[in-house]
């Protein structure tokens, strides 16, 4: 299994949620460490919820996600 979990943080609100997740992960396996990396300033506003909404409305998400993610997202949305 994993020994380290790497998570990205965009803002203080992310830290609050991730801090709770660290507690739950430690409760399940105390040997798991979590490392936080701050998001690049150009990507701090990108949230999966917003990207999904843009895609759902037919917008271009190519500048927010890699091509493979865009393809998978479009496929998922087409299934309903």
C-alpha positions in Angstrom: 0.0 0.0 0.0 0.8 3.7 -0.1 3.1 5.1 2.6 2.7 8.8 1.5 -0.2 10.7 0.2 0.5 13.9 -1.8 -2.2 16.5 -1.9 -2.4 19.9 -3.5 -3.7 22.9 -1.6 -5.2 26.0 -3.3 -6.5 28.0 -0.4 -7.1 27.9 3.4 -10.5 26.1 2.8 -8.6 23.3 1.1 -6.4 22.9 4.2 -9.3 22.6 6.6 -10.8 19.7 4.6 -7.5 18.0 4.0 -6.6 18.3 7.7 -9.7 16.3 8.5 -8.7 13.7 5.9 -5.3 13.4 7.5 -7.0 12.5 10.8 -9.2 9.9 9.1 -6.2 8.4 7.2 -4.2 8.2 10.4 -7.0 6.5 12.2 -7.1 3.8 9.5 -3.3 3.5 9.2 -0.9 5.5 11.5 2.0 4.8 9.2 0.6 6.9 6.3 2.1 10.3 5.9 0.5 13.2 4.1 2.5 15.8 2.2 0.9 19.1 1.1 2.0 21.1 -1.9 0.8 24.5 -2.7 -0.8 24.9 -6.1 0.8 27.2 -8.7 -0.8 30.6 -8.7 -2.1 30.0 -12.3 -4.1 27.0 -11.1 -5.4 28.1 -7.7 -8.8 29.0 -9.0 -9.3 25.6 -10.8 -11.8 23.4 -9.0 -13.2 20.1 -10.3 -16.7 21.3 -9.6 -16.2 24.3 -11.8 -14.5 22.4 -14.6 -17.4 19.8 -14.6 -19.9 22.7 -14.8 -18.1 24.3 -17.7 -18.0 21.0 -19.5 -21.7 20.3 -18.7 -22.6 23.6 -20.3 -20.6 22.7 -23.4 -17.6 25.0 -22.6 -14.0 24.5 -23.5 -12.1 22.9 -20.5 -8.9 22.2 -22.4 -6.9 24.9 -20.6 -7.9 23.5 -17.2 -7.3 19.7 -17.6 -5.0 17.4 -19.6 -6.5 15.9 -22.8 -7.1 12.5 -21.2 -9.1 14.0 -18.4 -11.1 16.1 -20.9 -11.9 13.0 -23.0 -13.0 11.0 -19.9 -15.1 13.9 -18.7 -16.9 14.3 -22.0 -17.5 10.6 -22.2 -19.0 10.6 -18.7 -21.2 13.5 -19.5 -22.5 11.9 -22.7 -23.6 8.9 -20.7 -25.8 11.1 -18.5 
